[in-house]
Amino acid sequence: MTIQEFKDIKLPGEPGVYLFKRGATVLYVGKATSLRSRVRSYFSSDLGYTRGAHIVNMVGEATTIGYVKTDSVLEALILEAQMIKKLQPPYNTKDKDDKSFLYVTITRDPFPRILLTRGAGTYGPFPGAQSLRAAYELIRKLFPFNTHNPTPDPSPKERGVLRPCFDYELGVCPGTCIGKVTRTEYMKTVRNIKLFFEGKKQKVIKLLEREMAEFSKAQDFEKAGEKKRQIFSLQHIHDISLIKTDIDTSDFRIEAYDVAHLSGKNSVGVMVVIENGIAKKSGYRKFKIKKLAEGSVPARQRLKLQAMSGGNDIANLKEVLTRRLGHDEWPLPDLIVTDGGYPQKNTAEEVLEQKGFTIPVVSVVKDERHKPREILGEKKNILGKSDAILLANSESHRFAIAYHKLLRKKKFLP
């Protein structure tokens, strides 16, 4: 499949699972925080370096791409494992040896433990160990479960003697170790977890709604409230921890932009790339500002912008982003960082909208000493990413200044 063939496929920006296919044969299955951005990364020029020759071969062999949207990254991770197990895509198994995959295992104890195991298990295989561990902790907050050796129901006298485990103190173990939950109640939790790993979230919600109604009818409002909280959590899965694992891997890409000039002269712009929380210098790009900056806004507005920004920074940023988005061969970012305030942020969003891209934008505001004071943008686009955002912004400023100085030096050379 070529980049041109990929461009004919309309992929959403939501979480989900993507499938590279050759005819009816599924070659590879993967999960994504943003289907559009993730799949586009397979058509970057450095794919062989970042993913290996076998993935390059897979993309070349594929004739189409399918996808399934999910409500959350967590559900995408679970669906990915289900599809890998069912379809056995050849290029997924080439990624790793079977024994290296992680699984979720539910034991057959009276109070079943739910554990992560390697090589085999109840649910899996899960390709990303870090993502699965984050999902495991998230599910445990939704449905507290037991991981220690099971303890049978203690008598009332024994309850005063037994000490709870540390996980119980954290709220992620229901207290099987001290008799805080009956086996019947605990097995309902296990049932819900099984259904969730089978992709039946809506069935879990219906069961919880029925239980909530029963508790309300019995005027047990504490337990009814607990069921209500679980329903809300399932309907609004807050999987920031999973999105953060995408930042910690090459699945999440940040691009930052900055411009530099001296009294409006020798204007330049730059793009820097942060992947895996690390500056990816092979992805850095330089832009000499062309005539577009001068003609992109009326003269009166341009003078006003120059007075506000010390130069035509807004128009320069517009040119840089417009030219960058014309490069289909470069992987799209999951987040764009601008330097400045709302004018820069709004300009980036306008260019993206005009070009038909849906990519979130944040902007770093500096104080009088040019130190970061605030990050503008939606909280979901900042939470868990602030360090990477500030690194990207710092790198873009450093790179822009260095490029500008280089051009000035060359200009004054004899």
C-alpha angles and dihedrals in degrees: 000000000000131000089253092055089047091053089061090062115084110215124182125235093233129102119274149110125291128202126203107209140188102204106306093340116100109221101178139005126200140165127233142193086210115018093202097051096040096050092044089059089068089069097056120120093241096052092117091055096045101038108016139250095285091061090049087053091048092054091048091050095048120097100185144006126229128189144187120208120221134194093241145007088253092060090045090056092051093046090049090057092047092052094046090052093046101040102031093210108207096225093052091058090048089057092066144002110262092243092059095062119102124230137189111238128196111200126218095237120131085256099030118225120221111215143167111243134179126234098007141020148128097289128025162347097236112189097200113063094187093049092048092051090052090048091048091056092045093052090048089058090050094046113016109219141178125262101165129080106295120256120206120235106289121218118252090260092053092051091072091054103043118088120218121241121253091252089060089056088053091051097243098103117062092219102260086152093065102030096258091138132038121231090247091055092044093051089056087058090050089049091053092049092050092050091048092052088049090057095251100128094144091055090052090052092051092050091049091048090053091050091047090054091049092051091047091051089051088048091240092140095168093062091039088055091050091054090047091054091050091051091050092048091052092048092048104034106190100206099166087132090060093046087051090056087056088056090050090055130050088263090090121063127186124192121195128193134200137164131212135194143148112241088332094307130117090015117191136175133202141196122206128188130217118193126168088005088295131108109254099206094181086068096053115116134193127211127194105210110244133195092289090083092058096045101036094086134029116270094248092051091044091055090049092051091048090053091050098046106026089248140012093294095145095054091042091053089049091054094047094050092044092053093043093053089054090069104089090174092067117083113249118244126241090219136021122210123200129187115237134026140300095314090062093041093048092047092053091048091049092052091048092050092048090052093046098247126137105205123142117242130206128180131209115224117205130208126230090280090053092250120140109268104166143359113224118210144072114320092235088060093051106035110102091004104071094105092051091045093052091046090052092048093048092049093049092052093047093047094047093051092046092050092047092050091049092054092047091050092050091049093057095044113111 
